[in-house]
Each structure stands twice: as C-alpha cells, then as structure tokens.
Amino acid sequence: ASDVYKRQIGEDIYIQQSILNDYVAFKEKVATLKEIKNGTKQINLTKPNTFTSELFPFQPSVVTQMLLMHKYLLALEVGLGKTVICLFALAKLREVTPIKGLIVCEANQIHKPWLENIKDHTTFGKEVLVIEGDAEQRKQLIEKGLKDQDKYWFWIVGYDVMRIEKNKLPKDWGVIIYDEITKAKNISTKTSEVLREFHAEYIWGLSATPIVNTIYDLYGIYKLINPYL
C-alpha cells in the first residue's frame, strides 16, 4: 500500500509540475504578444514558399498569435478567412519543420472550403490525403497514408470518420485543426471523448460562433484545445 501511495504522490507531483510549466510558458507567451502589440518586438512572418496568396492586413497578427500560443481558438466571423489563416500558419510551420497536419471537419466541408482553398492558396494539394468513402476505401486510404507519411503529411478527416476509425488513425500529430469546433462543445458526447484521444503540439479550433447556448460551451471547447487551461 505504501508503494502504491508513493507512486500516486509521484504522479500527482508530475501532473502539478506539468500544469505549472504550462502556466509559466503561457504567461511568457502573453508577455511576448503584448510586446508585439506595443511594437517593441517583431516576428518574422515572411510568406512561405508553399503559400501563393497574400494575407489581408489584419491576418498576420492572428497567425502570430496562433504560432506563439500553440493552442488557440480562432473565433472570427464568417468571411474573414479562418481557413486561409490556418493554411498560412500550417505552411509557415512546415517551412521550418517536417510537421504533420490533421484537419477535422464536417464531411460536407472537406471539398469546399478546405480542398478548394488548398488549391487556390497553396502548392501542397498533392500532399493532402482525404479519408472518406466506405469502410474498405477508408481502410485503403489510411494504409496508403501510413505507408508514405512523408508524402501525405496533411490529412483531412470528417468528424464521423474520426469516431468510426479512431483505432486506425494516428493519434499523434504536429498540428490538429478542428473546423467548427462547437461540434465538440459537449464533453459528454462520444465525439468529444474520441477527439480527446488525439494529441498535437499545435491545436487550433475554428468557429464563427463559439458560444452556441451558454458560456459553458467554451469549457468543452477549451477542454479539447488545452485541457490544462
């Protein structure tokens, strides 16, 4: 019993230290953002080679926040370019590290806006793998992606497919983008439970209306984006 108790104490200390480290890092990032806002600090946001369009004047500051904070809720109104902002940020990360990206969205959003915007604003369309179709087709696509991960570094998966294929899909990613993240606002649903099994250094949630019913919706969203906040 004593050994079990000591082990539990050790795990509790580890968790508390992890939370403290995250909090300290969070404060440092907030301080940096304030310096950028005040003009006392600059960040290099030159356009990545794989991004072919130009950002609107307000968008670079959003990208800066996303890259700096790692875990981020991008709550912009419809038409302000959430998809394009994410693609720029993803291309910027890919420029400096062989990071792997996963977009989770509604099935009817895969081809438009995501694939459409990837074609219009980037050069990495051929490196995108969409997991869709019937059970056999999904199996073959997942196997294809796992076999050649260097080529297919960018996957797009619907929420329904995430639930169905959760045991076959890779659990660890460099970036996970949750489009219409309010889909997971209720932490008691199967969707939210499944999504929390996936991990990434960068997690970005997208929504034009993050609060659908009550302020409690934000709890479910941030529980997915960053459980330690």
Salt bridges, closest charged atoms under 4 A:
GLU54 OE2 - LYS47 NZ 2.92
GLU95 OE1 - LYS92 NZ 3.38
GLU106 OE2 - LYS183 NZ 3.43
GLU132 OE1 - HIS111 NE2 3.39
ASP160 OD1 - ARG163 NH2 2.33
GLU165 OE2 - ARG138 NE 2.68
GLU165 OE1 - LYS168 NZ 3.60
GLU193 OE2 - LYS190 NZ 3.82
GLU197 OE2 - LYS166 NZ 3.61
GLU201 OE2 - HIS70 ND1 3.62
